[in-house]
Amino acid sequence: MSEINLPNVDTVVKTAGTYARDLAERTVATFVVAACGVGVAAGPADMFHASFWQTMGAAGVAAAASLLKGVVARAFGEKNSASLAKGV
C-alpha cells in the first residue's frame, strides 16, 4: 500500500496565517483605494449619484493605486509578493 504524504501541520498553519494576513491587507487596501477613487472621480458630495464614466474613472483610479501599492510593496516588502505584510 502506498503512503500518503501530507504536509507538516506547522506548515499548514503558517500558510493559513500568511494567507489571512495577505487577504486582510488586500481587502482593506482595496476598500481605501476604491473609496478614494469614487471621491476623486465623482466628488464627495455626489458619490452616490455617479455616472457611468465617473464610475469607470473611479475604477481606473483604484486600479492605478493598487498597481502602485504592489510596486511599493515589492520595493519595501518581500521581493516575490505584492503584500507589505512580512513573510508573505
C-alpha positions as CSV (number, residue, x, y, z in Angstrom):
1,M,0.0,0.0,0.0
2,S,1.4,3.4,-0.9
3,E,1.9,6.1,1.7
4,I,0.0,9.4,1.7
5,N,2.4,12.4,2.1
6,L,0.6,15.1,4.0
7,P,2.2,18.5,4.7
8,N,3.5,19.2,8.2
9,V,0.8,20.7,10.4
10,D,3.1,23.7,11.2
11,T,3.4,24.5,7.5
12,V,-0.4,24.4,7.0
13,V,-1.0,26.7,10.0
14,K,1.7,29.1,8.8
15,T,0.3,29.1,5.3
16,A,-3.2,29.8,6.6
17,G,-2.0,32.6,8.8
18,T,0.0,34.1,5.9
19,Y,-3.0,33.9,3.6
20,A,-5.2,35.5,6.2
21,R,-2.8,38.4,6.7
22,D,-2.4,38.9,3.0
23,L,-6.2,38.7,2.4
24,A,-6.9,41.2,5.2
25,E,-4.3,43.7,3.9
26,R,-5.5,43.4,0.3
27,T,-9.2,43.8,1.4
28,V,-8.5,46.9,3.5
29,A,-6.3,48.4,0.8
30,T,-8.9,47.8,-1.9
31,F,-11.6,49.4,0.2
32,V,-9.5,52.5,0.9
33,V,-8.4,52.8,-2.7
34,A,-11.9,52.4,-4.1
35,A,-13.3,54.9,-1.6
36,C,-10.6,57.4,-2.6
37,G,-11.3,56.7,-6.3
38,V,-15.0,57.4,-6.0
39,G,-14.3,60.5,-4.0
40,V,-11.9,61.8,-6.7
41,A,-14.0,60.8,-9.7
42,A,-17.4,61.8,-8.5
43,G,-16.7,64.3,-5.8
44,P,-17.5,63.6,-2.1
45,A,-20.9,65.3,-2.2
46,D,-22.1,63.3,-5.2
47,M,-20.5,59.9,-4.8
48,F,-23.8,58.1,-4.6
49,H,-25.1,59.5,-7.9
50,A,-22.0,58.8,-10.1
51,S,-22.5,58.4,-13.8
52,F,-21.1,55.5,-15.9
53,W,-17.9,57.4,-16.8
54,Q,-17.4,58.6,-13.2
55,T,-17.7,55.0,-12.1
56,M,-15.2,54.0,-14.8
57,G,-12.9,56.8,-13.6
58,A,-13.2,55.5,-10.0
59,A,-12.2,52.0,-11.2
60,G,-9.3,53.4,-13.1
61,V,-8.0,55.3,-10.0
62,A,-8.5,52.2,-7.9
63,A,-6.6,50.1,-10.4
64,A,-3.7,52.6,-10.7
65,A,-3.4,52.9,-6.9
66,S,-3.4,49.1,-6.5
67,L,-0.7,48.8,-9.1
68,L,1.4,51.5,-7.3
69,K,0.8,49.8,-4.0
70,G,2.1,46.5,-5.4
71,V,5.2,48.2,-6.8
72,V,5.9,49.9,-3.4
73,A,5.3,46.6,-1.6
74,R,7.9,44.8,-3.8
75,A,10.4,47.6,-3.0
76,F,9.8,47.5,0.7
77,G,8.4,44.0,1.4
78,E,9.2,40.5,0.2
79,K,10.6,40.6,-3.4
80,N,8.2,37.9,-4.6
81,S,5.0,39.3,-3.1
82,A,2.7,42.2,-3.7
83,S,2.0,42.4,0.0
84,L,3.6,44.7,2.6
85,A,3.0,42.1,5.3
86,K,6.2,40.5,6.5
87,G,6.7,36.9,5.5
88,V,4.1,36.9,2.7
